[in-house]
Every structure is written in structure tokens, then in C-alpha cells.
Amino acid sequence: MYPSAALTAWGAVPNLNRNMKSLTWIYGLVDPRDGQVRYIGKTSCRLSLRLSRHIAAAKHEVENTYHRLNWIRELLALGLLPEIRELERNPADWTEAEARWIQHGRSQGWDLTNGTLGGEGYPTVNYAKLDPILGTMSDADAGALAGCSAGTVMHRRRELGIPDYRSRYGTPRLRKTLPIEAIA
């Protein structure tokens, strides 16, 4: 059941997220074969959504050979899926918390696929190459030039408070419209 006043007079469920503070999780991806944490990360979206994004990346980013994605591909080939486990919710400093969990995991002998100590965000991106072109072209084009994904570019641009190039230069979004005759 939903919290108080679950239904409006019309029977609809109210928007419960409207006044909620944004959540941040430190999570672990777990190998279902032995229950061991293999990857530690941070997310601000639902854990189930973050897990599905990891799986999609393993399936579709075939040129990407990160150890984490190769491990997920190995599971997929066996007909298995990684599990996701919440390690910490709303840490005061997520960068410190992620690095602390990675350090803890390594000290416990976890066979982590993390390539860094944590807290860097996107450590494999060459920010010296990416930052000067942020907001001057589409995120996809900037990513192609800097050797990263459009999503990584968008995250960095938002992190630095740089507007999208369309709003910066007034370029409207192009939308395909059908002639009225095609609808009738």
C-alpha cells in the first residue's frame, strides 16, 4: 500500500516523487555463482534500472572491453545475470564512500572488476580533450572526438553546468512532422 492519502478523489495514485529528495546509492554487482561482489559503483537511479543498464552495455557495447563488461558477458553466455546489492544509501560524500567500499572489498579479498580506486566518475575519459569542446557540438559528436559515449559527455557537461549546444546557440531540435494528408 502507498503512504498516507494513497488515492485521490478520482482513484489515481499521486506523484509520490514530487517532493522527494534525490537518492544516491553505492551498490555492488554480485556474481550469482558464488555470491561475491565483483563490482562497486554509484548511482542516482533505481538499482534495478542501473543493473539493466550494465546488462545492456555488456550486450551492445561490443567494442568496450572493460573487465566489468567482460565479466557480465561471461554470465550472460552461461544464461545468468548479475545481481545488484545496496551497500550504502545517501552517503554525505559519494566519492569517498565509493572509494571506501572498493578499498574494503579489496582488503576482504573480493575479486573486483573495478579498474580504479573509485570516486572518479569516468576515469577513462580524457577530460583535457573533452572539456574544451563541451557544449559546442552535440554530445554524440563530442564523445566521438574524445573517445567516449554521448552519455558520458552529457554527464560531464551537466556536472560542470555547461548547457546543451542547442540551447547555447539557439539551434532548434529537428522533429519529423507528417503532412496533414498523411494522418487522414
N, C-alpha and C positions, 0 to 999 in steps of 0.2 A: 504494500500500500504506500501511497505517496505521503509526504508530510502533511501537516495541517492544511485544511482547505484544499483538498486534493482535486475536487471538481468544482468548476464554475457553475453558474446557474444553467448553462447550456450543456453541461456534461463534459466539457473539454478539459483536458489537463492543462494547468497554467504553465508558463515558461519558468521552470524552476532554476534555470541557469542565469536568468536576467541579473540577479543581484549577487551571484556567487563570485568569490574571488578566484582568480586563475590558480590552478594547482600545478605543481611540479613534482615529478616522481623521479627517484633514482631507482632503476629496475635492473633485474638480471634476466638474461635469457638462459634457460635451463635445458640441458640435454635430457630428453625423456628416457634414454637408455640407462643412465646411472644417477639422474637427479642432481648432477653437478652444474653449478653456474659456469657458463662458458663466456659470457659477455656481460659487461656492465655499461649502462647508458643512462641518459637523462631524457625525459620527455615532458611536454606540457599538454599532450593529448591523451585520450583514454589509452590505457595499457593495451587493450585488445586491438585498437587501431594501430598503435606503434608496432605491435607484433605483426600485424598484417602487412605493414609497410616493409618490415625486414624481409618477410617472405617474398613479397612482390619484387623487392630489389634483387634477391637471390635468383628469382626466376627470370627477370627481364634485363638486368644489367650484366649481361654475359661478359662484357669486356672488363668489368670490375672484378679484380681478383683479391679483394680484402679477405683476410683469413676468416673473419666472421661470416662473410657470404659463402665462402667455400664450405665452411662447417654446416651452414644451413642447407646448401645444395646437397651435401652428403646425406643429411637427414631426409630431405625430400626424395632422394634416389632410393632410400630404404622405406619410403611410404610413411615417414614420421614427420612430426612438426615440433619445433622448439616450443617450450612453454615460457611464459613470462611471469616473473615474480616481483612484487613490490618489495624494495629493500628499505626505502625511506620516502616519506611524503613531506612536501613543502620545507625542504631544508632552507635555513637562513641564507646560505651561500651554496648554490648548487654545484659550482665549480669545485669548491673544497670538498663537498660531500661525495661527488663522483670520484675524485682523486682518492679520497679516504677509503671508499669502498673497493676501488681497484687495488690499492695498497693492501687492504685487509685480505682480499681474495688471494692475492699473490702470496702473502705471508702464510695463508692457510693451505697453500699448495694447489689452489684452483687452477686448472689449465685454461686460463682466459685467452680469448682471441683478440682482446683489445690491443691495438698497436701502439698506444701511448699511455701516459700516466693518468690521463683523464683531465676533464675540465677545460679542454682547449676549444671545444665546439667542433670545428672542422680542421683538424691539424694538418691534413694532407694538401690543403689549398694554399697556393702561393698568394698570400694577401698583398704582397708588394706589387704583384702583377694585376690582381683583381681590383683592389680598392680604387685606383685612379679611374677605372672605366665604369664603376658602379653608377647607375642612373643615366648613363649617356647613350645606352642602347638597350635592347631587350635583355632580360635575364638569361634567356637561352643563348643569345649571341655572346654576351659577356662570359657565360660559362664555357662556351666553345673556345673562346680565346684564352681563358685562364685554365682550361682543362678540368672543369668541374661541372656539376649539374646546375640546371636553372634553379632548382630548389635551394641549393647551397648559396647561389648568388642572391636569391630573394631573402634568405635568412640573414645573410651578411648585410645586405642593403638596409633591411629593417632594423637590424641591430645597431647600425650606425646612423639611423634616422634619415637615410637618403631616399627621396621619393622615386617612384617608378618613372622611367623616362617619358612615358606618355603624359603624365600629369606635369612633369617638369617642362616639356616642350609643347604641350598642348596638342599632341597628336591624338586624335580620337581613336577609340577602339573600332576596328572594322568589323561590322556584323553583316552576315549574309542575310539579305532580305529577299523574300519571294514577291514577285509581282502579284497584284491582287487577283489577276486572272488565274494564277496557279492555285489559289486557295479555293476558288469557287468550283 
